[in-house]
Amino acid sequence: MSDNGENMAQLLTAETDFGLSLLRQHDLTESVVFSPISIALALVLVHTAANGETKNQIKEALAKGATDEQLIQHYQNISAVLLSAEKGTHVKLANRIFTNNQFDIKQDYLDTIQKLYNAAAEKLDFANQQASADAVNNFVKENTADHIKEIIKPTAFSGDLVAVIANALYFEAIWQKKFKDHQSLDSDFFKTADDKRTIKFLRAREVHRLFSENGDWQVLQLPYKDETYRYNVFLPSKRFGLQEALKTLDANTIQSLVSNTSEVFLNIQIPKMKIESELPLECGLKKLGITTAFTEAADLTNLAENIYVSKVTHKAIIEVDESGTVAAAASTVELMTKSAMFSINEPREFLADHPFLFIITKDGHPLFAGVHN
């Protein structure tokens, strides 16, 4: 493998680990969905604002062992690749910084994020709290096809708020092989052996589909019409073993399972689902080593003097049905002043009727991830 190929593989591993580490910090006894890429793209705008230890901590969380230049190049490439979707797959990706017109924001910073990440800047009168919230929420709404209507409240726009960094991501795709409506059925989903509910399942009988497995996981991979995008269902081999299996799951295992599938003769049954999540991320990011940015010691002087990160919010939604998948995510970062296999005769069963992990990938990059519980 060339140095460049090796760097790309290492960055993909780091990116996958970042998402996995965030996932593990949530209450996985409930369903959850989030977009590692949306969160990372909001953080790279903070990385551009940062210097010293503040910058290094963000880089190490997002791309452990990489240089700043490699991190920038990686997320530039991802942005470009996502926007090249084809065959009825629609992807919208947008970055924007909303700034308080009472503060001096450095033009060099605004020029840099526009050049590197196509991030526009919008100056607002934060004293008008409702209008400022509307501006951010309308940006998110427009770029998620109305799926996420609110990411920030008017009360967030205090006199000490310097800027809000926002990222929005929208994904809509049709299955390469659609599920037939008449094969869908109501059946029991078991959260635990004693806790079940009846839900709608998508079903396909005696079909050849992409599949891989190891001792802990069985993975069903369903390509969309643009085959570079795939929906991966990670079903624990041990029934109700999701929490246990997630403890040892790492990026290399995920990448190995999603890149080494083969066609297997299967009976498939997976939940038709809609999940919405809102995740405050300050604690999670601190556990990943991004600590200085949230303190008085923060150095974000490329953007403005005397500011720190006060809040990071993420919202995501996913809907999976007979036709395909719709998913959307939005992330905001608030910056405050410091004063403030082979065919067999009998089909194998892939029955996802107990808690599982799911990941939507683009060429292996985790766009959306979550747990169905």
MOPEWO-V283254 format. One record per backbone hydrogen bond with DSSP energy under -1.0 kcal/mol. NH is the residue of the N-H (numbers start at 1). CO is the residue of the C=O. Records with the same first field share a line. If there is no record, write none. Layout:
NH: CO ; CO
//
This chain:
6: 2
7: 3
8: 4
9: 5
10: 6
11: 7
12: 8
13: 9
14: 10
15: 11
16: 12
17: 13
18: 14
19: 15
20: 16
21: 17
22: 18
23: 19
24: 20
26: 23
28: 26
30: 27
32: 371
34: 369
39: 35
40: 36
41: 37
42: 38
43: 39
44: 40
47: 43
48: 44
50: 46
51: 299
55: 51
56: 52
57: 53
58: 54
59: 55
60: 56
61: 57
62: 58
63: 59
66: 63
71: 67
72: 68
73: 69
74: 70
75: 71
76: 72
77: 73
78: 74
79: 75
80: 76
81: 77
82: 78
83: 79
84: 81
89: 86
90: 172
92: 170
94: 168
96: 166
97: 120
98: 164
99: 122
100: 162
101: 124
103: 100
105: 103
106: 303
110: 106
111: 107
112: 108
113: 109
114: 110
115: 111
116: 112
117: 113
118: 114
119: 113
120: 95
122: 97
124: 99
126: 124
128: 125
129: 127
132: 128
133: 129
134: 130
135: 131
136: 132
137: 133
138: 134
139: 135
140: 136
141: 137
142: 138
143: 139
146: 141
147: 144
156: 153
157: 154
158: 156
161: 158
162: 335
163: 335
164: 98
165: 333
166: 96
167: 331
168: 94
169: 329
170: 92
171: 327
172: 90
173: 325
175: 323
176: 223
179: 322
183: 180
184: 181
185: 201
187: 199
189: 197
190: 353
191: 195
192: 195
197: 189
199: 187
201: 185
202: 270
204: 268
207: 266
209: 264
211: 262
212: 219
214: 217
218: 235
219: 212
220: 233
221: 210
222: 231
224: 229
225: 174
227: 225
229: 226
230: 361
231: 222
232: 359
233: 220
234: 357
235: 218
237: 216
241: 238
245: 241
246: 242
247: 243
254: 250
255: 251
256: 252
257: 253
258: 254
259: 255
262: 211
264: 209
266: 207
267: 348
268: 204
269: 350
270: 202
272: 200
273: 320
275: 318
277: 316
279: 314
281: 312
285: 281
286: 282
287: 283
289: 286
290: 285
291: 289
294: 291
295: 292
298: 295
302: 49
303: 300
304: 300
308: 336
309: 293
310: 334
311: 334
313: 332
314: 279
315: 330
316: 277
317: 328
318: 275
319: 326
320: 273
321: 324
325: 173
326: 319
327: 171
328: 317
329: 169
330: 315
331: 167
332: 313
333: 165
334: 311
335: 163
336: 308
337: 160
338: 306
348: 265
350: 267
352: 269
353: 351
356: 372
357: 234
358: 370
359: 232
360: 368
361: 230
362: 365
363: 228
365: 362
367: 360
368: 360
369: 34
370: 358
371: 32
372: 356
//
